[in-house]
Amino acid sequence: MHCDLVKEIMMAIDFAKEFGFKLCIVGGSDSWIIADILKQNNVSVILGEPHSLPNSDDDDVDQPYKTGAALQKAGVLFTICQDAGDGF
């Protein structure tokens, strides 16, 4: 599912649980915030646009570069895709 914000990702997790399918988040800008929840629910992430600015003004300007490290530290399976918004 294409999601970036925490609320969207949480809704996707609930949806996947309800219908019993394996979930992969595409985009996942805010996935670092709930990395432990993603790990608990065996959700993988395809990070998009690593060279973009963060979603929130409160986030560090280099947060898109740190997101992968946060997911790795939590044990979440992830990859980085430059063109996550095109052609998926």
MODELLER restraints for C-alpha pairs under 7 A, 6 or more apart:
rsr = mdl.restraints
at = mdl.atoms
rsr.add(forms.Gaussian(group=physical.xy_distance, feature=features.Distance(at['CA:1:A'], at['CA:24:A']), mean=6.26, stdev=0.5))
rsr.add(forms.Gaussian(group=physical.xy_distance, feature=features.Distance(at['CA:1:A'], at['CA:25:A']), mean=5.11, stdev=0.5))
rsr.add(forms.Gaussian(group=physical.xy_distance, feature=features.Distance(at['CA:1:A'], at['CA:26:A']), mean=5.80, stdev=0.5))
rsr.add(forms.Gaussian(group=physical.xy_distance, feature=features.Distance(at['CA:2:A'], at['CA:25:A']), mean=5.92, stdev=0.5))
rsr.add(forms.Gaussian(group=physical.xy_distance, feature=features.Distance(at['CA:2:A'], at['CA:26:A']), mean=4.59, stdev=0.5))
rsr.add(forms.Gaussian(group=physical.xy_distance, feature=features.Distance(at['CA:2:A'], at['CA:27:A']), mean=5.94, stdev=0.5))
rsr.add(forms.Gaussian(group=physical.xy_distance, feature=features.Distance(at['CA:3:A'], at['CA:9:A']), mean=5.73, stdev=0.5))
rsr.add(forms.Gaussian(group=physical.xy_distance, feature=features.Distance(at['CA:3:A'], at['CA:25:A']), mean=6.21, stdev=0.5))
rsr.add(forms.Gaussian(group=physical.xy_distance, feature=features.Distance(at['CA:3:A'], at['CA:26:A']), mean=6.10, stdev=0.5))
rsr.add(forms.Gaussian(group=physical.xy_distance, feature=features.Distance(at['CA:3:A'], at['CA:27:A']), mean=5.72, stdev=0.5))
rsr.add(forms.Gaussian(group=physical.xy_distance, feature=features.Distance(at['CA:3:A'], at['CA:28:A']), mean=5.70, stdev=0.5))
rsr.add(forms.Gaussian(group=physical.xy_distance, feature=features.Distance(at['CA:4:A'], at['CA:27:A']), mean=5.43, stdev=0.5))
rsr.add(forms.Gaussian(group=physical.xy_distance, feature=features.Distance(at['CA:4:A'], at['CA:28:A']), mean=4.33, stdev=0.5))
rsr.add(forms.Gaussian(group=physical.xy_distance, feature=features.Distance(at['CA:4:A'], at['CA:29:A']), mean=4.79, stdev=0.5))
rsr.add(forms.Gaussian(group=physical.xy_distance, feature=features.Distance(at['CA:4:A'], at['CA:30:A']), mean=5.76, stdev=0.5))
rsr.add(forms.Gaussian(group=physical.xy_distance, feature=features.Distance(at['CA:5:A'], at['CA:29:A']), mean=6.69, stdev=0.5))
rsr.add(forms.Gaussian(group=physical.xy_distance, feature=features.Distance(at['CA:5:A'], at['CA:30:A']), mean=5.34, stdev=0.5))
rsr.add(forms.Gaussian(group=physical.xy_distance, feature=features.Distance(at['CA:6:A'], at['CA:30:A']), mean=5.78, stdev=0.5))
rsr.add(forms.Gaussian(group=physical.xy_distance, feature=features.Distance(at['CA:6:A'], at['CA:31:A']), mean=6.74, stdev=0.5))
rsr.add(forms.Gaussian(group=physical.xy_distance, feature=features.Distance(at['CA:16:A'], at['CA:22:A']), mean=6.61, stdev=0.5))
rsr.add(forms.Gaussian(group=physical.xy_distance, feature=features.Distance(at['CA:16:A'], at['CA:23:A']), mean=6.24, stdev=0.5))
rsr.add(forms.Gaussian(group=physical.xy_distance, feature=features.Distance(at['CA:23:A'], at['CA:43:A']), mean=5.45, stdev=0.5))
rsr.add(forms.Gaussian(group=physical.xy_distance, feature=features.Distance(at['CA:23:A'], at['CA:44:A']), mean=6.85, stdev=0.5))
rsr.add(forms.Gaussian(group=physical.xy_distance, feature=features.Distance(at['CA:24:A'], at['CA:43:A']), mean=5.66, stdev=0.5))
rsr.add(forms.Gaussian(group=physical.xy_distance, feature=features.Distance(at['CA:24:A'], at['CA:44:A']), mean=4.77, stdev=0.5))
rsr.add(forms.Gaussian(group=physical.xy_distance, feature=features.Distance(at['CA:24:A'], at['CA:45:A']), mean=5.47, stdev=0.5))
rsr.add(forms.Gaussian(group=physical.xy_distance, feature=features.Distance(at['CA:25:A'], at['CA:44:A']), mean=6.26, stdev=0.5))
rsr.add(forms.Gaussian(group=physical.xy_distance, feature=features.Distance(at['CA:25:A'], at['CA:45:A']), mean=4.62, stdev=0.5))
rsr.add(forms.Gaussian(group=physical.xy_distance, feature=features.Distance(at['CA:25:A'], at['CA:46:A']), mean=6.04, stdev=0.5))
rsr.add(forms.Gaussian(group=physical.xy_distance, feature=features.Distance(at['CA:26:A'], at['CA:45:A']), mean=5.95, stdev=0.5))
rsr.add(forms.Gaussian(group=physical.xy_distance, feature=features.Distance(at['CA:26:A'], at['CA:46:A']), mean=4.72, stdev=0.5))
rsr.add(forms.Gaussian(group=physical.xy_distance, feature=features.Distance(at['CA:26:A'], at['CA:47:A']), mean=6.20, stdev=0.5))
rsr.add(forms.Gaussian(group=physical.xy_distance, feature=features.Distance(at['CA:26:A'], at['CA:48:A']), mean=6.97, stdev=0.5))
rsr.add(forms.Gaussian(group=physical.xy_distance, feature=features.Distance(at['CA:26:A'], at['CA:84:A']), mean=6.73, stdev=0.5))
rsr.add(forms.Gaussian(group=physical.xy_distance, feature=features.Distance(at['CA:27:A'], at['CA:46:A']), mean=6.03, stdev=0.5))
rsr.add(forms.Gaussian(group=physical.xy_distance, feature=features.Distance(at['CA:27:A'], at['CA:47:A']), mean=4.87, stdev=0.5))
rsr.add(forms.Gaussian(group=physical.xy_distance, feature=features.Distance(at['CA:27:A'], at['CA:48:A']), mean=4.64, stdev=0.5))
rsr.add(forms.Gaussian(group=physical.xy_distance, feature=features.Distance(at['CA:27:A'], at['CA:84:A']), mean=6.32, stdev=0.5))
rsr.add(forms.Gaussian(group=physical.xy_distance, feature=features.Distance(at['CA:28:A'], at['CA:45:A']), mean=6.50, stdev=0.5))
rsr.add(forms.Gaussian(group=physical.xy_distance, feature=features.Distance(at['CA:28:A'], at['CA:46:A']), mean=6.98, stdev=0.5))
rsr.add(forms.Gaussian(group=physical.xy_distance, feature=features.Distance(at['CA:28:A'], at['CA:47:A']), mean=5.58, stdev=0.5))
rsr.add(forms.Gaussian(group=physical.xy_distance, feature=features.Distance(at['CA:29:A'], at['CA:47:A']), mean=6.94, stdev=0.5))
rsr.add(forms.Gaussian(group=physical.xy_distance, feature=features.Distance(at['CA:29:A'], at['CA:64:A']), mean=6.99, stdev=0.5))
rsr.add(forms.Gaussian(group=physical.xy_distance, feature=features.Distance(at['CA:32:A'], at['CA:67:A']), mean=5.37, stdev=0.5))
rsr.add(forms.Gaussian(group=physical.xy_distance, feature=features.Distance(at['CA:32:A'], at['CA:70:A']), mean=5.68, stdev=0.5))
rsr.add(forms.Gaussian(group=physical.xy_distance, feature=features.Distance(at['CA:32:A'], at['CA:71:A']), mean=5.99, stdev=0.5))
rsr.add(forms.Gaussian(group=physical.xy_distance, feature=features.Distance(at['CA:35:A'], at['CA:71:A']), mean=5.72, stdev=0.5))
rsr.add(forms.Gaussian(group=physical.xy_distance, feature=features.Distance(at['CA:35:A'], at['CA:74:A']), mean=5.98, stdev=0.5))
rsr.add(forms.Gaussian(group=physical.xy_distance, feature=features.Distance(at['CA:35:A'], at['CA:76:A']), mean=6.90, stdev=0.5))
rsr.add(forms.Gaussian(group=physical.xy_distance, feature=features.Distance(at['CA:36:A'], at['CA:74:A']), mean=5.94, stdev=0.5))
rsr.add(forms.Gaussian(group=physical.xy_distance, feature=features.Distance(at['CA:38:A'], at['CA:76:A']), mean=6.70, stdev=0.5))
rsr.add(forms.Gaussian(group=physical.xy_distance, feature=features.Distance(at['CA:39:A'], at['CA:74:A']), mean=6.77, stdev=0.5))
rsr.add(forms.Gaussian(group=physical.xy_distance, feature=features.Distance(at['CA:39:A'], at['CA:75:A']), mean=6.33, stdev=0.5))
rsr.add(forms.Gaussian(group=physical.xy_distance, feature=features.Distance(at['CA:39:A'], at['CA:76:A']), mean=5.21, stdev=0.5))
rsr.add(forms.Gaussian(group=physical.xy_distance, feature=features.Distance(at['CA:44:A'], at['CA:76:A']), mean=6.18, stdev=0.5))
rsr.add(forms.Gaussian(group=physical.xy_distance, feature=features.Distance(at['CA:44:A'], at['CA:77:A']), mean=4.89, stdev=0.5))
rsr.add(forms.Gaussian(group=physical.xy_distance, feature=features.Distance(at['CA:44:A'], at['CA:78:A']), mean=5.54, stdev=0.5))
rsr.add(forms.Gaussian(group=physical.xy_distance, feature=features.Distance(at['CA:45:A'], at['CA:77:A']), mean=6.53, stdev=0.5))
rsr.add(forms.Gaussian(group=physical.xy_distance, feature=features.Distance(at['CA:45:A'], at['CA:78:A']), mean=4.64, stdev=0.5))
rsr.add(forms.Gaussian(group=physical.xy_distance, feature=features.Distance(at['CA:45:A'], at['CA:79:A']), mean=6.59, stdev=0.5))
rsr.add(forms.Gaussian(group=physical.xy_distance, feature=features.Distance(at['CA:46:A'], at['CA:78:A']), mean=5.64, stdev=0.5))
rsr.add(forms.Gaussian(group=physical.xy_distance, feature=features.Distance(at['CA:46:A'], at['CA:79:A']), mean=5.03, stdev=0.5))
rsr.add(forms.Gaussian(group=physical.xy_distance, feature=features.Distance(at['CA:46:A'], at['CA:80:A']), mean=5.67, stdev=0.5))
rsr.add(forms.Gaussian(group=physical.xy_distance, feature=features.Distance(at['CA:46:A'], at['CA:81:A']), mean=6.50, stdev=0.5))
rsr.add(forms.Gaussian(group=physical.xy_distance, feature=features.Distance(at['CA:47:A'], at['CA:79:A']), mean=6.09, stdev=0.5))
rsr.add(forms.Gaussian(group=physical.xy_distance, feature=features.Distance(at['CA:47:A'], at['CA:80:A']), mean=4.68, stdev=0.5))
rsr.add(forms.Gaussian(group=physical.xy_distance, feature=features.Distance(at['CA:47:A'], at['CA:81:A']), mean=5.94, stdev=0.5))
rsr.add(forms.Gaussian(group=physical.xy_distance, feature=features.Distance(at['CA:48:A'], at['CA:80:A']), mean=6.08, stdev=0.5))
rsr.add(forms.Gaussian(group=physical.xy_distance, feature=features.Distance(at['CA:48:A'], at['CA:81:A']), mean=5.09, stdev=0.5))
rsr.add(forms.Gaussian(group=physical.xy_distance, feature=features.Distance(at['CA:48:A'], at['CA:82:A']), mean=5.56, stdev=0.5))
rsr.add(forms.Gaussian(group=physical.xy_distance, feature=features.Distance(at['CA:48:A'], at['CA:83:A']), mean=6.45, stdev=0.5))
rsr.add(forms.Gaussian(group=physical.xy_distance, feature=features.Distance(at['CA:48:A'], at['CA:84:A']), mean=4.72, stdev=0.5))
rsr.add(forms.Gaussian(group=physical.xy_distance, feature=features.Distance(at['CA:49:A'], at['CA:81:A']), mean=6.85, stdev=0.5))
rsr.add(forms.Gaussian(group=physical.xy_distance, feature=features.Distance(at['CA:49:A'], at['CA:82:A']), mean=4.98, stdev=0.5))
rsr.add(forms.Gaussian(group=physical.xy_distance, feature=features.Distance(at['CA:49:A'], at['CA:83:A']), mean=6.60, stdev=0.5))
rsr.add(forms.Gaussian(group=physical.xy_distance, feature=features.Distance(at['CA:49:A'], at['CA:84:A']), mean=6.80, stdev=0.5))
rsr.add(forms.Gaussian(group=physical.xy_distance, feature=features.Distance(at['CA:50:A'], at['CA:64:A']), mean=5.31, stdev=0.5))
rsr.add(forms.Gaussian(group=physical.xy_distance, feature=features.Distance(at['CA:50:A'], at['CA:65:A']), mean=6.15, stdev=0.5))
rsr.add(forms.Gaussian(group=physical.xy_distance, feature=features.Distance(at['CA:50:A'], at['CA:82:A']), mean=6.63, stdev=0.5))
rsr.add(forms.Gaussian(group=physical.xy_distance, feature=features.Distance(at['CA:51:A'], at['CA:64:A']), mean=6.99, stdev=0.5))
rsr.add(forms.Gaussian(group=physical.xy_distance, feature=features.Distance(at['CA:52:A'], at['CA:64:A']), mean=6.89, stdev=0.5))
rsr.add(forms.Gaussian(group=physical.xy_distance, feature=features.Distance(at['CA:53:A'], at['CA:61:A']), mean=6.32, stdev=0.5))
rsr.add(forms.Gaussian(group=physical.xy_distance, feature=features.Distance(at['CA:54:A'], at['CA:61:A']), mean=6.19, stdev=0.5))
rsr.add(forms.Gaussian(group=physical.xy_distance, feature=features.Distance(at['CA:54:A'], at['CA:63:A']), mean=6.13, stdev=0.5))
rsr.add(forms.Gaussian(group=physical.xy_distance, feature=features.Distance(at['CA:54:A'], at['CA:64:A']), mean=6.16, stdev=0.5))
